[in-house]
Amino acid sequence: MKSAFARYATAFLGYLLFVVLFGAWVRITHSGAGCGSHWPTCHGVIIPFEPSVETMIEYTHRLTSGLLGILGLVLVGWAWAKHRTGRVFKASVVTLVLIVFEALIGAGLVLQELVADDASVARAIVISLHLANTLILTSAATLTVYWDGRPEDLDRQQRPRLLVACGIGLLALVATSMTGAVTALGDTLFPVDPAAGELIARLRTDLSGANHFLVRLRIVHPILAVCTALFVGAVAVYAKSRDFGPRTETWASAAILLIVAQVFLGTMSIALAAPGWMQLAHLLTAQLVWIATLLLTMSVATE
């Protein structure tokens, strides 16, 4: 049975995923400039009165993000009380530090006006780095849960090749997610017309030199995503087949199922011209694939 701390840390991870999705909703609804170029205030005030829809969305995102920071402080304090300087406490501290980084990146986007309909290279770079930071943040929060109640002196079995493969898979997932963030930005700023013709014809049009770079880059993410899915899926199948232990089998199975679901969602997103709700489902599943692959790696290393 999970401890009270583990239940809190799990709930914290779930709330973190909600905040990540809400941040994507801000982009999808073009609400990033809902508070103008002001941060941490909104249009120069603490509480905006008679706000527009965009302001309500952006302001709500700031409130939920601020609450995440408060919950992160509770996580660190509780981890200290229970584990002192152990790895659970260290993971919780990293979690809080990365929450601060997330806030600073978000503040930078607002203050530099890299929001709403901005289609600059700078925005594409920053949001891809933003997504990479989010993945590391999710990792730290996940490990806070995973390590609670587990001895720190576990014997590690020698599986160097599989661990290297898992590491490569995690790096590939980071790269895939970063290109996915850029693709999602392009889909938001330059929506695809569902009635624009067959997929091949749409791809040819997207690759035209006359198009914006965000449109031309759309092809990169699907290709990289398929390659990553095949590689990580193969690693998970191998780990599952070797009978390394119940935890490894569990997370290998989860990774396989989530990868299949993610490929399906990605395919449907392309076919349906990336509607907002599909982008959210795709992002959530990407986060779950990341978590499952991370825990598969940890299980391979320690079980």
HELIX and SHEET records of a PDB file:
HELIX    1   1 ALA A    4  ILE A   28  1                                  25    
HELIX    2   2 VAL A   53  HIS A   83  1                                  31    
HELIX    3   3 ARG A   87  LEU A  111  1                                  25    
HELIX    4   4 VAL A  121  TRP A  147  1                                  27    
HELIX    5   5 PRO A  160  LEU A  189  1                                  30    
HELIX    6   6 LEU A  199  ASP A  206  1                                   8    
HELIX    7   7 PHE A  213  ARG A  216  1                                   4    
HELIX    8   8 LEU A  217  ILE A  219  5                                   3    
HELIX    9   9 VAL A  220  SER A  241  1                                  22    
HELIX   10  10 PRO A  246  ALA A  271  1                                  26    
HELIX   11  11 GLY A  276  THR A  302  1                                  27    
END                                                                             
